[in-house]
Amino acid sequence: MSKTIEVWLDDEAEAALSRITASGLSEGEAIRKAVIGAATHTKTRPLVSDPDALEQALDKSHEMIAEVLATQRPPR
């Protein structure tokens, strides 16, 4: 499946694209290679590796906040 996207380039990106297309690649091929290259060189990991642990941590933080609020004196 292919997808068409529109890309707005700043001056630096436009200059880089011009350098890449000077080697004979089309703009589409150059952008495709750049996206694949960036993904290959980027170390990605899931933002949440353990949803249950995240939920427990959130519950604990809510308990701590409730405890702090319960022990504070009301403003005068």
N, C-alpha and C positions, 0 to 999 in steps of 0.2 A: 504494500500500500504506500502510495506517495502522498505528500502533502505540500501544498504551496504556502509559502509564508512571505510576508513583506518585511524588509529589513531597512531601517533608517540608519545610515552610517554617519558617524562624525568624521571630521577631517582625518584623524589618525587612522581609523578603520578603513576609510576610503583609499588612503594612500597605500595601506597594507594590501588591500584587495587589488589595487592596480599593479603592485609588485608581483603578486601571485599570478594574476591573469597574463602578465607579460611573458610568463613561461609557456603560454599556450592553453591554459585551462580556461573554461568558460567561467563566468561569475558563479553560476550555480554549482559547478564542480568544485570551485575553490571554496565556497562557503560550506558545502557538504564535507569536504576534507577537513576544514577547520573545526567544524562542530564535532566530527568523529575524533579528531586529534585531541581536542580539548577534553572530551569525555574519557578518552583513554588515559590521559595524563592527570586527571583529577581523581583524587582518592575520595570517593563518595561512600558514605555509610548511612544507613537509615537514621533519621532523626530520633526515633524511638526504637530501641532494640528490644525492649521488654515492656509492652503496654501495661501488664499487671503491676510491675514495679513502679511505673510512672503513676498509675492510679493510687497505689499505696502511698507514694511520696506526697501526692496531692492531698490525700486524706489526712496524712500526718501534718502537713503544713496548715491545713484548715483547722485542725485541732489546736495547733500551737497558736494560731491567730486568735481563735475563739478564747483560748486561755488568757492571752495577753489582754484582749479587750475586756474580759470579765474582771481582771485584777486592776485595771486602770480606774482612777477616780474620775468621775464626770467633771467636765469643765465648769468653772464657776461663772 
